[in-house]
Amino acid sequence: RARAAALVIACSIIQPGLSSALPPNYSMASLVACSGKPSPSHSKLGMSMPAPDKPAADIEGISCCLIYEGNVGSLCDDLAQLIASKQHLSKWIQIDMKPTTTTIDPANRGRLKAFRRLVRISPHSVFCVIHASDVSALDLVVALSCDGVEIKSDYLQVHGEGEDLEMARRHYQVFSGAEAPSESGAVWPMAALRMGQGFFGPWAAAFPGMLPYIWMGVRHAGLAMLTRPEGDDSKPTCEQQRAMEDCYAGCKCSALFASFDAVAERSSVLASVQDSEVDAAVAEAIAVELSGPDFASVTITSDFILASVPHIQQKLASVLGDSSVTRVHVRLLDGEVCSSRSIFPRGVAKHSDIFKWHRKWEQVMTALSNRELVCTVEGIDLCPPQMELFFAGKVRQWKSPIKKVCWCQPPFWYSPGPEAMKGSLNRLPVAALRRLLLVGLSLAELQDWGVLEDHSDSLSSDSSQSGMANAVAAPSPSLTPAPTAASFDFAPGARSRGLDGLSRAKSIVAEYLDD
């Protein structure tokens, strides 16, 4: 069955005409005709309207629904056909888990790898909703192999013995961050595995070509781990470090390229912002003050994303070029022009331009993180490269009034690079990390995992009270309406002054791609 699934996918790639074998509004009958009559334990494919409690309930339309009753091989067959059909790209695949028994079918063990591979290559997101209150250990592994899990209750009874139960316990610990009971039939808490809502929106229908690259980054995030055969205190080998860096760098660049291709044709310009204003903002984006023989204070605004790498290196030369500077404090502030939707450097025209800038920014972050790096967030709408530097720091202080940390907002989305993932993001279990990348996490949860120190109620020494008041009154960037295909001119959350006290251009029409 695994070979058959791979063959279906390969044929759909080699012969595009085969991808249209299923009609646009195919039904269960048409799929049965393609795959043969299902057995009683066969997973059933149907069409269902999204309900409010489903993970992706905030997008209109029909999702593909698979019913899993305990046969992993049949689930692989149906999932392979959906992948080969190349339809519903802007929707999601939902697996309704309703096992008829908690007895483990030995044949399912050999099909788990095929199911994981299918989920990994699926251009659609794959969510699992567990309806039962009792499942087998292998059923839980199947659910955790999906992109997200929703459980109807806060607790789940998991049945299994031997290697099956141990495999489920290892998966549970990696995804939830907690240890699971070692007895069969024990109750496992499930709250930490929930994905949450709010990621899907009108942008998914407007930019469906981005979704496969988003899911690739989400699926790899947190799973490229460094094994230490000599114990936790031993250092990983150079080969392990390089493999992990290549994994996260590849996912980051792929998503950046997909975002660039998606928005390039509909890119808007800062019609009300003159080049001189942009140049002035870039000139003031980075400031360095040497406060002692071994200490430097650096201020970086979100406008630095528009600066060239030589300009960034020249501004930071007094820090990067002086080995005696061992302690660096970086304040991350809002800019005059850029915001959380600014991920492309100024003047990029092709993929290689984006790759070179972000690769060299990773090198700059590496050089900074090799020192005693303290990063403090004071802005309310920082660009993602600033957030990467924040997560790469050894000490991470959050002094912004925003109470929920969200990653990029599509279509301006990419997965964090190696430095951020090797830094504090590796403290998060996989389920929490995926929530951060898709819908955001509260400061309390991030502080519990040691990702940051919450100082959101304090105010930096040189920030104005009026700036704080305006920042708190401004809507959160995560609530900004997402763009649609019909209208790409959208504005970030209204604000006139950030925590750094810098007045903003009042009539910025949209974030842009300056090519």
C-alpha positions as CSV (number, residue, x, y, z in Angstrom):
1,R,0.0,0.0,0.0
2,A,2.9,2.4,0.7
3,R,4.3,1.6,-2.7
4,A,0.9,2.2,-4.3
5,A,0.5,5.5,-2.5
6,A,4.0,6.6,-3.7
7,L,3.1,5.5,-7.2
8,V,-0.1,7.5,-7.3
9,I,1.9,10.6,-6.2
10,A,4.7,9.9,-8.7
11,C,2.2,9.5,-11.5
12,S,0.5,12.7,-10.6
13,I,3.9,14.5,-10.8
14,I,5.1,12.9,-14.0
15,Q,1.7,13.1,-15.8
16,P,-0.2,16.2,-14.7
17,G,-3.3,15.0,-16.5
18,L,-3.7,12.2,-14.0
19,S,-4.2,14.9,-11.3
20,S,-7.6,15.7,-12.8
21,A,-8.8,12.2,-12.7
22,L,-11.1,13.1,-9.8
23,P,-13.9,15.5,-10.6
24,P,-13.9,18.9,-8.9
25,N,-16.8,18.0,-6.6
26,Y,-15.9,14.4,-6.1
27,S,-17.8,12.3,-3.5
28,M,-17.2,9.2,-1.6
29,A,-18.7,7.1,-4.4
30,S,-16.1,8.4,-6.9
31,L,-13.3,7.6,-4.5
32,V,-14.6,4.2,-3.8
33,A,-14.6,3.7,-7.6
34,C,-11.0,4.7,-7.7
35,S,-9.8,2.6,-4.7
36,G,-12.1,-0.3,-4.6
37,K,-14.8,-1.2,-2.2
38,P,-13.7,-0.3,1.4
39,S,-13.5,-2.9,4.1
40,P,-15.5,-2.5,7.3
41,S,-12.5,-1.0,9.0
42,H,-11.6,1.1,6.0
43,S,-11.2,4.9,6.6
44,K,-14.2,6.7,5.0
45,L,-13.8,9.8,2.9
46,G,-16.6,12.3,2.9
47,M,-17.2,16.1,2.6
48,S,-18.2,18.1,5.7
49,M,-18.8,21.7,6.4
50,P,-16.5,23.2,9.0
51,A,-17.9,23.6,12.5
52,P,-16.9,26.2,15.1
53,D,-14.9,23.7,17.1
54,K,-12.7,22.5,14.2
55,P,-9.1,23.8,14.0
56,A,-9.6,25.7,10.8
57,A,-13.2,26.8,11.3
58,D,-12.6,30.5,10.3
59,I,-12.2,29.9,6.6
60,E,-15.3,29.5,4.4
61,G,-15.8,26.5,2.2
62,I,-15.6,22.7,2.3
63,S,-12.9,20.7,3.9
64,C,-11.9,17.1,3.0
65,C,-12.9,14.8,5.9
66,L,-11.4,11.3,6.4
67,I,-12.9,9.0,9.0
68,Y,-10.3,6.9,10.7
69,E,-11.6,3.8,12.4
70,G,-8.3,2.0,13.1
71,N,-6.9,0.9,9.8
72,V,-3.7,3.0,9.0
73,G,-3.2,1.4,5.6
74,S,-6.7,2.5,4.4
75,L,-6.0,5.9,5.7
76,C,-2.8,6.1,3.7
77,D,-4.7,5.1,0.5
78,D,-7.2,7.8,0.9
79,L,-4.7,10.5,1.9
80,A,-2.5,9.6,-1.1
81,Q,-5.5,10.1,-3.5
82,L,-6.2,13.5,-2.0
83,I,-2.6,14.5,-2.4
84,A,-2.6,13.3,-6.0
85,S,-5.8,15.2,-6.8
86,K,-4.1,18.6,-6.1
87,Q,-7.4,20.1,-5.1
88,H,-8.6,22.1,-2.1
89,L,-5.1,23.6,-1.8
90,S,-6.4,26.5,0.3
91,K,-8.4,24.2,2.6
92,W,-7.3,21.5,4.9
93,I,-7.7,17.8,5.4
94,Q,-9.4,16.7,8.6
95,I,-9.1,13.2,10.0
96,D,-11.9,12.3,12.4
97,M,-10.5,9.7,14.7
98,K,-13.3,7.3,15.8
99,P,-11.6,4.0,16.6
100,T,-13.9,1.1,17.1
101,T,-11.5,-0.7,19.4
102,T,-8.5,0.0,21.6
103,T,-6.8,-3.3,20.6
104,I,-3.7,-2.6,18.5
105,D,-3.6,-4.1,15.0
106,P,0.0,-5.4,14.5
107,A,-0.3,-4.5,10.7
108,N,-0.6,-0.8,11.6
109,R,3.0,-0.7,13.0
110,G,4.5,-1.2,9.5
111,R,2.3,1.5,8.0
112,L,3.1,4.4,10.4
113,K,6.2,5.4,8.4
114,A,4.2,5.6,5.2
115,F,1.5,7.7,6.9
116,R,4.2,10.1,8.2
117,R,5.7,10.4,4.8
118,L,2.4,11.3,3.2
119,V,1.7,13.9,5.8
120,R,5.2,15.4,5.3
121,I,4.7,15.8,1.6
122,S,1.1,16.8,1.6
123,P,0.5,20.3,0.2
124,H,-2.6,20.5,2.4
125,S,-2.6,20.9,6.1
126,V,-3.7,17.7,7.9
127,F,-5.5,18.1,11.2
128,C,-6.8,15.2,13.4
129,V,-9.8,15.5,15.7
130,I,-10.0,12.8,18.3
131,H,-13.7,12.1,19.1
132,A,-13.2,9.0,21.2
133,S,-12.3,9.1,24.9
134,D,-10.3,5.8,24.7
135,V,-7.6,5.2,22.0
136,S,-4.8,2.8,21.5
137,A,-1.2,3.9,21.7
138,L,-0.7,3.6,18.0
139,D,-3.9,5.7,17.4
140,L,-2.3,8.5,19.4
141,V,0.9,8.3,17.4
142,V,-1.2,8.6,14.2
143,A,-2.9,11.7,15.6
144,L,0.5,13.3,16.6
145,S,1.9,12.6,13.2
146,C,-0.6,15.2,11.8
147,D,0.0,19.0,11.7
148,G,-2.4,19.6,14.6
149,V,-4.6,17.8,17.0
150,E,-7.9,18.7,18.5
151,I,-9.3,16.6,21.4
152,K,-13.0,16.7,22.4
153,S,-12.1,16.3,26.0
154,D,-9.3,17.5,28.3
155,Y,-8.2,14.0,29.0
156,L,-7.7,10.8,27.0
157,Q,-7.3,7.2,28.1
158,V,-4.5,5.5,26.2
159,H,-4.2,1.7,26.0
160,G,-1.1,-0.2,25.0
161,E,1.8,-2.4,26.1
162,G,5.5,-2.7,25.5
163,E,7.1,-0.8,22.6
164,D,3.8,0.6,21.3
165,L,3.1,2.4,24.6
166,E,6.7,3.6,24.9
167,M,6.6,5.0,21.4
168,A,3.4,6.9,22.2
169,R,5.0,8.2,25.5
170,R,8.0,9.5,23.6
171,H,5.8,11.2,21.0
172,Y,3.7,12.7,23.8
173,Q,6.7,14.1,25.6
174,V,8.2,15.7,22.5
175,F,4.9,17.4,21.5
176,S,3.6,18.3,25.0
177,G,6.7,18.7,27.0
178,A,5.4,16.5,29.8
179,E,5.8,12.9,30.7
180,A,3.0,10.5,30.2
181,P,1.9,7.7,32.5
182,S,3.5,4.3,32.0
183,E,0.4,2.2,32.7
184,S,-2.0,1.0,30.0
185,G,-5.4,2.7,30.3
186,A,-4.1,5.6,32.3
187,V,-5.5,9.1,31.8
188,W,-3.3,11.5,29.8
189,P,-3.8,15.3,29.9
190,M,-4.4,16.7,26.4
191,A,-4.7,20.5,26.8
192,A,-1.0,21.1,25.8
193,L,-1.6,19.4,22.4
194,R,-4.4,21.6,21.2
195,M,-3.5,23.8,18.2
196,G,-5.9,26.7,18.6
197,Q,-7.7,28.7,16.0
198,G,-7.2,31.8,14.0
199,F,-4.6,30.9,11.3
200,F,-6.7,30.4,8.3
201,G,-8.4,33.4,6.7
202,P,-9.1,35.0,3.3
203,W,-5.4,35.1,2.6
204,A,-5.4,31.3,2.2
205,A,-7.7,31.5,-0.8
206,A,-5.8,34.5,-2.2
207,F,-2.3,32.9,-1.9
208,P,-2.8,29.1,-2.0
209,G,0.6,28.6,-3.5
210,M,2.3,29.6,-0.3
211,L,0.6,27.0,1.9
212,P,2.8,23.9,1.0
213,Y,5.9,25.9,2.1
214,I,4.3,27.1,5.3
215,W,3.4,23.5,6.2
216,M,6.9,22.3,5.4
217,G,8.3,24.8,7.8
218,V,5.8,24.1,10.5
219,R,6.3,20.3,10.2
220,H,10.1,20.5,10.6
221,A,10.1,23.1,13.3
222,G,11.4,21.7,16.6
223,L,12.0,18.2,15.1
224,A,15.6,18.7,14.0
225,M,17.1,17.8,17.3
226,L,20.7,17.3,18.3
227,T,21.4,13.9,19.7
228,R,24.2,13.7,22.3
229,P,25.3,10.1,22.6
230,E,27.7,10.9,25.5
231,G,25.0,12.7,27.6
232,D,23.3,16.0,27.7
233,D,26.5,17.8,28.7
234,S,28.3,16.7,25.5
235,K,28.6,18.9,22.5
236,P,27.0,18.0,19.2
237,T,29.3,17.1,16.3
238,C,30.0,19.6,13.5
239,E,28.0,17.3,11.2
240,Q,25.0,17.4,13.5
241,Q,25.2,21.2,13.7
242,R,25.4,21.6,9.9
243,A,22.5,19.2,9.3
244,M,20.2,21.1,11.7
245,E,21.2,24.5,10.3
246,D,20.6,23.2,6.7
247,C,17.2,21.9,7.7
248,Y,15.9,25.2,9.2
249,A,17.7,27.4,6.6
250,G,16.1,25.4,3.8
251,C,12.6,25.7,5.2
252,K,13.1,29.5,5.9
253,C,14.4,30.2,2.4
254,S,11.7,28.1,0.7
255,A,8.9,30.0,2.5
256,L,10.6,33.4,1.7
257,F,10.7,32.5,-2.0
258,A,7.1,31.4,-2.0
259,S,6.0,34.6,-0.2
260,F,8.0,36.7,-2.7
261,D,6.4,34.9,-5.7
262,A,2.9,35.2,-4.1
263,V,3.0,38.9,-3.5
264,A,5.4,40.2,-6.2
265,E,2.7,40.6,-8.8
266,R,0.4,42.4,-6.4
267,S,3.0,44.4,-4.6
268,S,2.1,48.0,-3.6
269,V,4.5,50.9,-3.1
270,L,4.7,53.4,-0.3
271,A,3.1,56.1,-2.4
272,S,3.0,58.6,0.4
273,V,6.6,58.0,1.6
274,Q,9.4,59.6,-0.3
275,D,12.7,57.8,-1.0
276,S,14.4,60.5,1.2
277,E,12.2,59.5,4.1
278,V,13.0,55.8,3.6
279,D,16.7,56.7,3.4
280,A,16.5,58.7,6.6
281,A,14.7,55.8,8.4
282,V,17.4,53.4,7.3
283,A,20.2,55.7,8.4
284,E,18.7,55.8,11.9
285,A,17.7,52.1,12.1
286,I,20.9,51.0,13.9
287,A,22.7,52.9,16.6
288,V,25.7,51.7,18.7
289,E,27.0,53.1,21.9
290,L,30.1,51.7,23.6
291,S,29.6,52.1,27.3
292,G,32.7,50.4,28.5
293,P,35.7,48.4,27.4
294,D,33.7,45.2,27.1
295,F,30.1,46.5,26.9
296,A,28.0,47.9,23.9
297,S,24.4,49.1,23.7
298,V,22.8,48.6,20.4
299,T,19.4,50.0,19.2
300,I,17.8,48.4,16.1
301,T,14.5,49.5,14.6
302,S,12.4,47.5,12.2
303,D,13.5,49.8,9.4
304,F,16.9,48.0,9.3
305,I,15.3,45.3,7.1
306,L,15.6,47.9,4.3
307,A,19.3,48.4,4.8
308,S,21.9,46.5,2.8
309,V,24.1,44.0,4.6
310,P,27.3,46.0,4.1
311,H,25.4,48.9,5.8
312,I,24.4,46.7,8.7
313,Q,28.0,45.4,9.1
314,Q,29.4,48.9,8.9
315,K,27.0,50.1,11.6
316,L,27.9,47.1,13.9
317,A,31.6,47.1,13.1
318,S,32.6,48.5,16.5
319,V,30.9,45.5,18.0
320,L,31.5,42.7,15.5
321,G,35.1,43.7,14.8
322,D,36.2,44.1,18.5
323,S,36.7,40.8,20.3
324,S,37.0,42.7,23.6
325,V,33.3,43.6,23.5
326,T,31.9,40.5,25.2
327,R,28.6,42.0,26.5
328,V,26.0,43.4,24.1
329,H,22.5,44.8,25.0
330,V,20.2,45.1,22.0
331,R,17.0,47.2,22.2
332,L,14.4,46.2,19.5
333,L,12.2,49.1,18.6
334,D,9.5,50.0,16.1
335,G,10.5,51.8,12.9
336,E,9.2,54.7,10.9
337,V,8.3,52.6,7.8
338,C,8.5,48.8,8.4
339,S,6.5,46.5,10.6
340,S,5.7,42.8,11.2
341,R,4.9,42.4,7.5
342,S,8.4,43.5,6.4
343,I,10.5,40.4,5.4
344,F,12.1,41.5,2.2
345,P,15.2,43.8,1.9
346,R,15.1,46.9,-0.2
347,G,15.6,46.4,-3.9
348,V,15.2,42.7,-4.1
349,A,14.3,41.4,-7.6
350,K,14.9,37.7,-7.5
351,H,15.3,34.8,-5.1
352,S,19.1,35.0,-4.8
353,D,18.8,38.6,-3.5
354,I,16.5,37.4,-0.7
355,F,18.8,34.4,0.1
356,K,21.9,36.5,0.3
357,W,20.5,39.1,2.6
358,H,18.9,36.6,5.0
359,R,22.0,34.3,5.0
360,K,24.3,37.2,5.9
361,W,21.8,38.3,8.6
362,E,22.1,34.8,10.0
363,Q,25.9,35.3,10.1
364,V,25.5,38.6,11.9
365,M,23.2,37.0,14.5
366,T,25.7,34.2,15.0
367,A,28.4,36.7,15.7
368,L,26.2,38.6,18.2
369,S,25.0,35.4,19.9
370,N,28.5,34.3,20.5
371,R,28.7,37.1,23.1
372,E,26.7,37.7,26.2
373,L,23.7,38.9,24.2
374,V,20.8,40.5,26.0
375,C,17.8,41.4,23.8
376,T,14.9,43.6,24.9
377,V,11.7,44.0,22.9
378,E,10.2,47.4,23.4
379,G,8.3,47.8,20.1
380,I,4.7,46.7,19.3
381,D,5.1,45.7,15.7
382,L,8.6,44.4,15.0
383,C,9.8,42.9,11.8
384,P,10.5,39.1,11.8
385,P,14.3,39.4,11.5
386,Q,14.2,41.4,14.7
387,M,12.3,38.6,16.4
388,E,14.8,36.1,15.2
389,L,17.6,38.1,16.9
390,F,15.5,38.3,20.0
391,F,15.0,34.5,20.1
392,A,18.7,34.0,19.5
393,G,19.7,36.1,22.5
394,K,21.0,34.5,25.8
395,V,18.8,36.8,27.9
396,R,15.4,37.8,26.4
397,Q,13.4,40.5,28.0
398,W,9.9,41.5,26.9
399,K,9.0,45.1,27.7
400,S,6.3,45.6,25.0
401,P,2.7,46.0,26.2
402,I,1.6,43.4,23.7
403,K,0.6,40.4,25.8
404,K,0.6,37.8,23.0
405,V,3.6,36.9,20.8
406,C,2.8,36.1,17.2
407,W,5.1,35.1,14.5
408,C,4.8,36.3,10.9
409,Q,1.4,37.1,9.4
410,P,0.7,35.5,6.0
411,P,1.3,36.1,3.2
412,F,4.4,37.7,4.7
413,W,5.4,34.4,6.5
414,Y,8.5,32.3,6.8
415,S,9.7,29.8,9.4
416,P,12.4,30.9,11.8
417,G,16.0,30.4,10.8
418,P,18.8,28.3,12.5
419,E,19.9,30.9,15.0
420,A,16.4,31.5,16.4
421,M,15.7,27.7,16.4
422,K,19.0,26.9,18.1
423,G,18.4,29.7,20.6
424,S,15.3,29.9,22.8
425,L,12.8,28.3,20.4
426,N,14.2,24.9,21.1
427,R,12.9,25.2,24.6
428,L,9.3,24.9,23.4
429,P,7.7,21.5,22.8
430,V,6.6,20.9,19.3
431,A,2.9,21.6,19.8
432,A,3.6,24.9,21.5
433,L,6.1,25.9,18.9
434,R,3.6,25.2,16.1
435,R,1.0,27.4,18.0
436,L,3.6,30.2,18.2
437,L,4.2,30.0,14.4
438,L,0.5,29.8,13.5
439,V,-1.6,31.6,16.0
440,G,0.7,32.9,18.7
441,L,1.4,32.2,22.4
442,S,0.7,34.2,25.6
443,L,3.6,35.8,27.5
444,A,2.8,33.6,30.5
445,E,3.2,30.4,28.5
446,L,6.5,31.6,26.9
447,Q,7.8,32.6,30.3
448,D,6.9,29.2,31.7
449,W,9.0,27.5,29.1
450,G,11.9,29.9,29.6
451,V,11.7,31.5,26.2
452,L,11.5,35.1,27.6
453,E,11.3,37.2,30.8
454,D,8.0,39.1,31.0
455,H,8.6,42.8,31.8
456,S,5.6,43.9,29.9
457,D,4.3,46.0,32.7
458,S,7.5,48.0,33.1
459,L,8.7,50.9,30.9
460,S,12.1,51.5,29.5
461,S,13.9,54.5,30.9
462,D,13.8,56.7,27.8
463,S,10.3,55.7,26.5
464,S,7.6,58.4,26.8
465,Q,4.4,57.9,28.8
466,S,2.4,59.1,25.8
467,G,4.1,56.5,23.6
468,M,3.1,53.7,26.0
469,A,-0.5,55.0,26.1
470,N,-0.7,55.1,22.3
471,A,0.9,51.6,22.0
472,V,-1.5,50.1,24.5
473,A,-4.5,51.7,22.8
474,A,-3.4,50.5,19.3
475,P,-4.9,47.1,18.2
476,S,-2.6,44.1,18.2
477,P,-0.9,43.4,14.9
478,S,-2.2,39.9,14.9
479,L,-5.8,41.3,14.6
480,T,-5.0,43.2,11.4
481,P,-7.3,42.0,8.6
482,A,-5.5,39.7,6.2
483,P,-5.3,40.7,2.5
484,T,-7.5,39.2,-0.2
485,A,-7.0,38.7,-3.9
486,A,-9.4,41.5,-4.6
487,S,-7.7,44.1,-2.4
488,F,-4.1,44.0,-1.6
489,D,-3.8,47.5,-0.2
490,F,-4.1,46.9,3.5
491,A,-2.7,48.9,6.4
492,P,-1.1,47.7,9.6
493,G,-2.7,48.4,13.0
494,A,-3.3,52.2,13.4
495,R,-0.7,53.8,15.6
496,S,1.0,57.2,15.6
497,R,3.8,56.5,18.1
498,G,5.7,53.4,19.2
499,L,7.4,52.7,22.6
500,D,10.6,54.3,21.3
501,G,8.8,57.7,20.9
502,L,9.4,57.9,17.2
503,S,6.5,59.6,15.3
504,R,5.2,57.6,12.4
505,A,4.4,58.5,8.8
506,K,0.6,58.9,9.0
507,S,-0.4,57.8,5.6
508,I,1.4,54.6,4.9
509,V,-0.9,52.7,2.5
510,A,0.6,49.3,2.9
511,E,3.6,47.1,3.5
512,Y,5.5,46.8,0.2
513,L,8.0,45.0,-1.9
514,D,10.4,47.6,-3.2
515,D,11.7,46.1,-6.4
